[in-house]
Amino acid sequence: MALCIAFASPAFDSAVTGRPLLVGTLELRRCPVVPAYCGTLDRPLDPTGAVAGRIAIHFEYYPHSGPGKPSGTLVATEGGPGYPATLSRDDYLALFKPLRRQRDLLLMDNRGTGESGAIDCRELQTAEKWTVELTAACGRSLSSSAPLYSTAYAADDLAAILQALDIRRIDLYGDSYGTYFEQVFAVRHPNSLRSIVLDGAYPLNGADYPWYSIYAPAMREKFDIACRRFAPCARLAGTSIEHIRPVLEELRARPFPARAADGDGKEREFIADPSQLAIVMYGGAPAFATVRELDAAARAFAADDRAPLLRLMAETISGVDSRDPTGDARKWSAGLAAAVMCQDPPQIFDMRLPPALRVADRDRAVAERRRTLPDTYAPFTIDEYRGMPLDYSFIDQCVEWPVAPTSHPASHVVAADAHYPEVPALIVSGEFDNITTPADGRAVAGAFKHGMQILIANSFHVNALPRARSSCGAEIVRRFIETLASGDTTCAANVPPLRLVPRFAMRAAQLEPAMALAGNHADVAQLRRANAAVATAADVLVRLVGNTTGDGVGLRGGSFHAANDGSNIHVTLNGVRWTEDLAVSGIIDKPAARSGPVRARLHLAAGELTGDLSIAWVEGIAAPVAVIHGTMGGAATVARTAAP
């Protein structure tokens, strides 16, 4: 009989005994809430010594779960800027779970975020809308420390932690702004990398960067391609942008005060104008609902049904608001976001000028752009684009930010001709991402000698984390880290197309009927109501993506409540109205994962007519079909229709 002995790692021993864990020269202690070791590294606020002060950089260290020594160290860095990496630990632990038996994981809160001295400019942090004045006041309050929250110094903090932990080389993953951090780290500390994965990447010095003009074609393609791939939309004359343009012209001619509920059912008041439509189309928040519904919502608006479009506007106002509801800067720091955006990237104006002269420089640049390239943000004008929130349009937010000292000049995070290291680099882009566009991803891939871009079809911003439309991105990322090769990437082209809303209807009679199957005795009017019931269920499920409270409201009335038990999401509908003449109540059960069976048991009330239907479909597959069984007005109803 063979005797097998597994030697536990020091980390396992420390975890069992509760003793501190010595890693390199640092003594780490168990984190109070999460299953990790916490540490801090004392760092100079200003590495040059020109500004006095220190800052404690916080990090979490997750030892590998298997026996023996680790085969490597994973590091993940978060987007924003302003979000701490440790607050996204669940996402990163899920992504790296299959790799962690042999690999340690390190998460660092960048200086100015989370537990690393989060910047709290209270008025900016709690403002419903950023203004140039609030942004400038934050910069003045930071005084001489304002330029010291640059991505460059955050990258140096990570390098210092790696040295203190005696970690030689890492596999570095970042998403969104995290990819900007990664590139800065790669340029400044090339020998610390084994591999690098950039998920939702954009370049440090992109073409026409200060104007972000690459956004517009990506935004237009997002809507047009989605329409072409969905037959009911493709059959309509013109492109999706052409379907939307009449609404834009109407809002230009007659903007109006509006009120609608967001994804949590909270009433939002706003002006329905071109800039509000622009942030819906550019902001991508909520990404899926916006592309799924905007074409049909624009057509409904033109037919005097304003509710679908106004709801998208309200949901976008909520979706682009990065603030924690409690105003806690440790969960997202508006001050850090402003400090980075006003220190690191290039601007359309000269940041060396004092603010008064800088405003004039901006006005000159904008006037010249209007004259030479008025369609930069088409179908919107330059001024309509500038009317979006400052932290999405970017052009104006730093115009009154304090002048940086010559020792820390703005817009010089790396040299224009910076050399990228010759390490394996994987760039993951979403086909429908107009924030960090596929073209941005190609530019980043081209900067690395061994760079490879993977385009995930029919997908949005960030594609390896659990919130992505498919698991494809995560599978490719994990394989790349293990083997330094992408391997089979056919899944990237096979993500199912989006199923758009064919049309919004105020009455069920305006809809196509569900297709009758053997045993059906429901008439055409009843089958239209069955189709409306499926559309109602779909509409509620889509709202869950932007819902943070578990409670929401229907498009035209009623309410719903969602509860997640970890495996499944249970949604209770109470008189939800997607059309005005049909109230739907009941239960929907769907998997918490991306795919699996969805089942609904619904009671329908349309005046004196009532019905009870069971509806089932499979989520996460191409061209799903909803099968309907039950009764409508006493008539047996057996039918099928396209599933959400």
QUIURKA-V490244 format. One line per field, one symbol per residue. phi: phi as a letter, one per 40 degrees, with the letter a starting at -180 (. if undefined). burial: 1 if it has 24 or more other C-alpha atoms within 12 Angstrom, else 0. Layout:
BEGIN
phi = ???
burial = ???
END
This chain:
BEGIN
phi = .cbbbbcccdcccccccgcdbcbgbbcbbdccbbcabbabbcbccbccgcbchbacccabbbcccccgcccibcbbbcchchcccccbdcccccccdccccbbcbbbbcddgbfcbgdcbcdcccbccacbdccccccccccfccdccbddccccccccccdcccfbcbbcbbabfddccddccccccbcccbcaabbbgcbccbccfddcfcccccccccdcccdcccbddcccccgccccccddcdcccccacacbaaccccgccbbaccadcccccccccgacccccccbcdcccccdcbgbcdcccccccccdcccccccdcgccccabcccdcccccbcccbcbcccccdcccdccccccccccdccbccdbdccccccccccddcbcgcbcbcbcdcccccbccgbcacdbdccccbdbbbbbcdbcbcbcdcdccccdcccdbcbbbbccfbbcgbbcdcccbcddcccccccccbgacgcbccccbcdccccccacbcbcccccccccbdgcbccccccccccccccccccccccccbcbbgbabcdbhgaabbbbchbbbbbbbbgcbcbcbbbbbhbbbbccccbhcbbbbbbbbbgccbabbbbaabcgbcfcbcbbbibbfgcdbbaaaccc
burial = 00000000011100100000111001011100001111111011111000000011111111111100011111111111111111111011101110111111111111111111111111111111111101111111010111111111111111111100101011111111111111111111110111111111111111000111111111111111111111001000000110111111001100000011111111010111111111111111111111111111111111001111111111111111111100011111111111111111111111111010011011001100000000011111111111111111111111111111000111111100000110111111111111111111111111110011111111111111111111111111111111001100100100111111111111111011111100010111111111111111111111111110011111111111111000001111111111111111111111111100111111111100011111111111000111111111100111111111
END
